[in-house]
Amino acid sequence: MWDLFNSENKKHKRVWTKLTSKLVLPFKYSSSFNPEKTYLLIGCLGGLGRSMSKWIFTRGARKFLFMGRSGLERAVARSFVGDLKAKGAEVTVVKGDVANFSDVTNAVSQVNGPLGGVIQAAMGLSESLFTSITHQQWHTAVTPKVLGTWNVHNAIKDRENELDFFLMTSSISGSVGVATETNYCASNYFLDVFARYRRSAGLPAKSIGLGMISQTGYLHEHPDIQNGLTLKGVSAIDADDFLQIIDAALSAPLNDASDPELDQLCESHMLTGLEPIGLNKLRQRGFEGIPATFDDPRAALLNDALAGGSDGTSNVLASGLPEDLMKAIQDGEPVFESVLALIAKQFSNFLLTPVDDLDTSKPLAGFGMDSMLAAAVRSWFYRKFKLDVAFMTLLSQTLSIRDLANSVTEHVLKQSHEK
Ligand SMILES: NC(=O)c1ccc[n+]([C@@H]2O[C@H](COP(=O)([O-])OP(=O)(O)OC[C@H]3O[C@@H](n4cnc5c(N)ncnc54)[C@H](OP(=O)(O)O)[C@@H]3O)[C@@H](O)[C@H]2O)c1
């Protein structure tokens, strides 16, 4: 849709005119941007940043100041900036590292006229289990978000009264956690809390915990990671929905003081990406992953929505054993291989490793089993088989997937005999 809107192609323009002459629904949210103000966009020559900037242009902004380490080195950034300029925007690109305070002050000094808003979208990724993460890996993710955001906050001190918004692109992982991305999770959680801090000081701030975005952005460019998240039960939203989220975030009032019972700072954070309907659909298509989120008591309402099947579906999370396994147990057939396959598939989800590459006789310790992973594994075993596998057993140096399959087989057969 946005491509049609922005296209210079005559045929596209005709299609757009036809479409808009029929569509009568107004925009649900109504963020608009001031053509006289400059928007400071950090990390916005990346995937999501380009989508947001294009959209900001369509809602009135005309002055853009982009900051990133590679500036216009990438062809995609050059062509994007060229397009914006051709449409009449005034665009400045400052090469710099948001973690370097003098780079940030240099960028801010180039703001032409009042500063309308800031988007802090810089990110670095380096995956590793917490037990093996290096100092450098930790800082790859933490520095651009934590130090970078402090730098921006300090560099715009004298211009706060001009600002309409200070938006930080956080992630769902700041709220729910991913075992191999503790550095990224911590960085995003920092953004969520930093937004509260700014709000408490009467300054604009919003941190959006984004889920997985398809069609644009880092995950779109790395389908292997996207597939891994899908297997964990994280459902993606498309580029249009992503922009609606940004629109909703920027349209919300700065402070809603109408209800004194409410947390007055709660508007500072918006969490998205935990859509139960999307998860239900994924699970109906056979995905086994259950985000650890659903074990958290704070997710009770979401769990209820799943259990109630608010979209008319049944509670797929509580489905327990697959039907063919249940039938094999009832018919007295051998079940070890089915149990082993089920457990191996779940471990491939947990470890983001194709199931065919898993050596089921290898001790779990060799897969980097740590306490965080053990906690997730333990709760899965309980949910799936009503079997409580001791924490220390999972952390032992010798236990393999095959050993676990043996214990589970014994357990399910014993249970079926007792019934
Ligand atoms: N894509 C998703 O599905 C998703 C989901 C949840 C949250 N998010 C969040 O959305 C934001 C944008 O993500 P994306 O998918 O658009 O990623 P992206 O394409 O990798 O863009 C990130 C940008 O950050 C810039 N950057 C990195 N380190 C920087 C630094 N030290 N100083 C200045 N700029 C820096 C990079 O440019 P240079 O390399 O040139 O510096 C790059 O343009 C991130 O904050 C991410 O955490 C994305």
The ligand as an SDF file (V2000), in Angstrom:
LIG
                    3D

 48 52  0  0  0  0  0  0  0  0999 V2000
   12.9900   -6.0090   12.8860 N   0  0  0  0  0  0  0  0  0  0  0  0
   12.2290   -6.4400   13.8640 C   0  0  0  0  0  0  0  0  0  0  0  0
   11.4070   -7.3600   13.6670 O   0  0  0  0  0  0  0  0  0  0  0  0
   12.3420   -5.8050   15.2370 C   0  0  0  0  0  0  0  0  0  0  0  0
   11.6260   -6.4080   16.2920 C   0  0  0  0  0  0  0  0  0  0  0  0
   11.7090   -5.8330   17.5600 C   0  0  0  0  0  0  0  0  0  0  0  0
   12.4350   -4.6690   17.7600 C   0  0  0  0  0  0  0  0  0  0  0  0
   13.1230   -4.0990   16.7120 N   0  0  0  0  0  0  0  0  0  0  0  0
   13.8890   -2.8690   16.9800 C   0  0  0  0  0  0  0  0  0  0  0  0
   13.7010   -1.9540   15.9180 O   0  0  0  0  0  0  0  0  0  0  0  0
   14.8900   -1.2080   15.6890 C   0  0  0  0  0  0  0  0  0  0  0  0
   15.2790   -1.2290   14.2190 C   0  0  0  0  0  0  0  0  0  0  0  0
   15.4260   -2.5570   13.8020 O   0  0  0  0  0  0  0  0  0  0  0  0
   15.7020   -2.9460   12.2740 P   0  0  0  0  0  0  0  0  0  0  0  0
   15.0640   -4.2590   12.0550 O   0  0  0  0  0  0  0  0  0  0  0  0
   15.3660   -1.8140   11.4050 O   0  0  0  0  0  0  0  0  0  0  0  0
   17.2930   -3.1630   12.3360 O   0  0  0  0  0  0  0  0  0  0  0  0
   18.4430   -2.7380   11.2840 P   0  0  0  0  0  0  0  0  0  0  0  0
   17.9250   -2.8200    9.9060 O   0  0  0  0  0  0  0  0  0  0  0  0
   19.6300   -3.5350   11.6460 O   0  0  0  0  0  0  0  0  0  0  0  0
   18.7080   -1.2110   11.6650 O   0  0  0  0  0  0  0  0  0  0  0  0
   19.4130   -0.8520   12.8100 C   0  0  0  0  0  0  0  0  0  0  0  0
   20.1560    0.4100   12.5090 C   0  0  0  0  0  0  0  0  0  0  0  0
   20.8810    0.8040   13.6670 O   0  0  0  0  0  0  0  0  0  0  0  0
   22.0610    1.4510   13.2280 C   0  0  0  0  0  0  0  0  0  0  0  0
   23.0400    1.3790   14.2990 N   0  0  0  0  0  0  0  0  0  0  0  0
   23.5310    0.2810   14.9150 C   0  0  0  0  0  0  0  0  0  0  0  0
   24.4250    0.6190   15.8430 N   0  0  0  0  0  0  0  0  0  0  0  0
   24.5030    1.9630   15.8190 C   0  0  0  0  0  0  0  0  0  0  0  0
   25.2740    2.9040   16.5320 C   0  0  0  0  0  0  0  0  0  0  0  0
   26.1410    2.5210   17.4770 N   0  0  0  0  0  0  0  0  0  0  0  0
   25.1380    4.2190   16.2450 N   0  0  0  0  0  0  0  0  0  0  0  0
   24.2630    4.6190   15.3030 C   0  0  0  0  0  0  0  0  0  0  0  0
   23.4970    3.7750   14.5910 N   0  0  0  0  0  0  0  0  0  0  0  0
   23.6270    2.4660   14.8410 C   0  0  0  0  0  0  0  0  0  0  0  0
   22.4970    0.6570   11.9860 C   0  0  0  0  0  0  0  0  0  0  0  0
   23.2040    1.4770   11.0650 O   0  0  0  0  0  0  0  0  0  0  0  0
   24.7980    1.5200   11.0320 P   0  0  0  0  0  0  0  0  0  0  0  0
   25.2630    0.1060   10.9890 O   0  0  0  0  0  0  0  0  0  0  0  0
   25.0950    2.3070    9.8120 O   0  0  0  0  0  0  0  0  0  0  0  0
   25.2120    2.2250   12.2890 O   0  0  0  0  0  0  0  0  0  0  0  0
   21.1450    0.2830   11.3660 C   0  0  0  0  0  0  0  0  0  0  0  0
   20.7730    1.2040   10.3870 O   0  0  0  0  0  0  0  0  0  0  0  0
   15.9370   -1.7740   16.6230 C   0  0  0  0  0  0  0  0  0  0  0  0
   16.0310   -0.9230   17.7490 O   0  0  0  0  0  0  0  0  0  0  0  0
   15.3850   -3.1240   17.0410 C   0  0  0  0  0  0  0  0  0  0  0  0
   15.8020   -3.4700   18.3410 O   0  0  0  0  0  0  0  0  0  0  0  0
   13.0870   -4.6570   15.4680 C   0  0  0  0  0  0  0  0  0  0  0  0
  1  2  1  0
  2  3  2  0
  2  4  1  0
  4  5  1  0
  4 48  2  0
  5  6  2  0
  6  7  1  0
  7  8  2  0
  8  9  1  0
  8 48  1  0
  9 10  1  0
  9 46  1  0
 10 11  1  0
 11 12  1  0
 11 44  1  0
 12 13  1  0
 13 14  1  0
 14 15  2  0
 14 16  1  0
 14 17  1  0
 17 18  1  0
 18 19  2  0
 18 20  1  0
 18 21  1  0
 21 22  1  0
 22 23  1  0
 23 24  1  0
 23 42  1  0
 24 25  1  0
 25 26  1  0
 25 36  1  0
 26 27  1  0
 26 35  1  0
 27 28  2  0
 28 29  1  0
 29 30  1  0
 29 35  2  0
 30 31  1  0
 30 32  2  0
 32 33  1  0
 33 34  2  0
 34 35  1  0
 36 37  1  0
 36 42  1  0
 37 38  1  0
 38 39  2  0
 38 40  1  0
 38 41  1  0
 42 43  1  0
 44 45  1  0
 44 46  1  0
 46 47  1  0
M  CHG  2   8   1  16  -1
M  END
$$$$
